């Protein structure tokens, strides 16, 4: 299907995804840079086919951008302000007519469709960043991970989308026990605490944090992690689903 095949997509409705990953003690978000001048950054997104549900469309878009199929994914907000129009991308693409076909844009009417007002359904996803190899679309120059505290200025309300998704993630971290989706299968208590500190952007007292987590009764303790003397090596844990 063409990138902007208007006949097969639901008109003026889109999906934008905040894809969270975690590495090197930093919570990160996958962001695309569009291949136009001046530079424009966006969240990964796409359109909904006439014959698919909204959730299936979101999962398809996530698979296209990450290569993963087993992803924690949740709808968190609908963005529908009257000024939700891709002015930056529209103006940039107008100067690249000779490249439109390569980008999946068959004609100027398709480009004007892209420059119309869209209501966007926001999803956030949690992935093990070590398993993700970001994929570009025909429009992208790059797709890279950025620290959630140091994001580039993105189009329209995409920075607000990240803020809202982060608020939702923080509310759900304990209630739905979803933070483990950002970690490898096994981890130490310290590594789990470092993840929470990255998500909340603040430190936690070690003893209080450990007691709180263990009281949830959701962790399976495994063998010790052999990084030093056996009596000092930390235990490995696994989320008991």
N, C-alpha and C positions, 0 to 999 in steps of 0.2 A: 504494500500500500504506500502511496506517495506521502511525503512528509506533511503536505497541506492538501490532502484530498478531501475537499469540503463536502462532497456528496456522501461520504462514508463516515463523517464525524458529526456528533451532535453540535449544533451551532452555538457559538458564544459560551461554551462551557469547557473548562480545562481542569487539569490536575497539576498541582505543584507539590513536590516532595522535598521535605527536609530530611536528608539522610545523615544520621549521626553515626560517627565512628569514634574510636578511642585508641590513642597510641601515645607513648612517651609522656604519660601523665597529662595529656591534653585531650579535651573533648573537641571533636572536629566535625565539620560539615562539608559535604561534597558540593562543589560549586563549578559551574561551567563558564568559560569565557567565550563569548560569541565572536566568530571570525569576521568582524567588521571594525572600521575605524570611525570615531574613537572607540576605545575598548569598552565593552559592555559585559557585565557578569549577571548570571541568572541561576536560579535553582533548577535542578532537573525537573522537567515536566513534559506534558503531552496532552493529547486530546482523547476523547472517549468515542469509541466506535458505536455506530448505531445499534449493533447487535451484541453489545457486551454490557455487563453491569459496571457500576462505578468502581467497586472493589477489584473486580477482575482487570479493569483498565489500569488501576494503580499498580497492581502486581505486575502486569505486563510492562509498564513503564519502568518499574524498579528492576525487573530482570534485564531489560534492554540497557539500563545504565550501569548495573553492577555485575551482571552475569549470575546472580543468585536467585534461587526460587524459594528457599525456606527462610523468609525474612519476617521479623516482627514488624507489623505495619498497622497503623491506626489512624483513622480520620479524626482530626482535632478541631477544625474550624473551616468556615466558608468565608471567602473574601470577595466582597461584591460592591466596593465603592464605585461611584459613577466614573471616576478618573482612572479606572484600571485599563489603560490603553498602552500598548507597546510603542510609544513614540520613538524611543531610542533605537530599537531594532528596526522599525519601519524606515526611519530616515537613513540608517546605515545601509540597509539592504537596497534602497533605491539607487545607490551609487554602484551597485554590483550586478547590473542586469546581465552582463556577459557570463556570470557564474550562476545564475538562478537555476538553470536546469540541473547543474551539478549539486546544488543544495536541496533539490527536491521541490522547487518552486516553479510550477509550470507556466504561470503567466502573472501579469500585474494584478488581476482581480484576486488571485490567491493571496498576494501580498497585502492588498487592502483588507481582505478578510482577517488576516493576522493583526492588522492595525485597528480592528474594531474593539469595542469594550467586551471583556470576558469576565465572567464570574468563575472564580477558581476554588476548587475543593482542595483544602490543605490536608496532606497526610504527613506523618513523620514515621521514619523507619529506623531501626536499630540494627547495626550489622557488626560482625567481627571484621574489623578493618583489614586484618591479615588475609582474609579470603576474598577481598574485593579488588578487582582490576577495572578501574573506571573506564567506561566506554563513551566515545564521543558520538554525537549525531552529525549529520551533514552540515549543520550550522556552526558547530563548535570548533574553536581553535584548540581548546584544552579542557580537561575536566580534572580538577585537583582538590585535595583536601585542604581546608583552611581552619585554623583555630576558631572556635565559636566566639572568642573574645577579640578576634582580629579579622573580621570578615571585610571583603571589599564592599564598596557601595554598589548595590544591585539594582536592577530595574524595578520600577513601580513600588510595590509593597513587599518585595521579597525579603528585605532585612526584617521587617515587621513579622513576616511569616516565621522566620527563625526564632525571634523573640517569643512569639506565642507558642511555638512548638517546644521551646526550652522550658517555658512555664508549665506546660502540660507534662513534659517528661519529669520535671521535679515533683509535681503532684502525684504522679503515678509510680514513682520509683519504688516506694515501699508498698503502696496499696495494691499494685498489680505485680510487684516483684519482677520488673522488666529489665532492670539494669544488667542482669546476667547475660543478656543478649549482646552486650558490648564487649564481653570478655571471652577468652578462650574457654574450652570445656573445663579445665582445671585452673585453679588460681589460689593464691595465698590470701589470708585475711588482710594483710597489708595492701595487696594489690586491689582488693575489693574496696578498702577504705580510700585508696588513692583515686579510684574511679568516682566514688561518691563526692570526694572533695573537688574533683574536676567538674562534675555536673553542677554542684552547688556553688562552686567558686569560693570555697571557704574551708578552713581546716576543721577536723573533728577530734575530740579527745579519744585516744586509742582505746582505753578500757571501756568507756561508755559506748563507743561504736561497736566494739566486739560483743559486748553483752546484748546490745540491741539486736544485732544480726543473729546471734546464736539463739536468742529467745524466739525468733520467728520460726525456728525448727524447719528450715527449708534447705539446709546445707548437709551434705554427706562428707564426713571427714575421711580423707584417704591417707596414704603414707606420707612421711615427711619429705619435704623438698630438700635434697642433699646439696646444699650450697655451702656447707661448712661442717663443723663438728656436729655429730648426730644429735647431741642433746640440745643444741642451739638452733638446729634447722627448723624452719617453719613448716607447719602442716599444709598440705594441699587440700583444697575443698572442691566440691562439685555441687552445683545446684540440683537438688533432688526434685525433679519435675513430677 
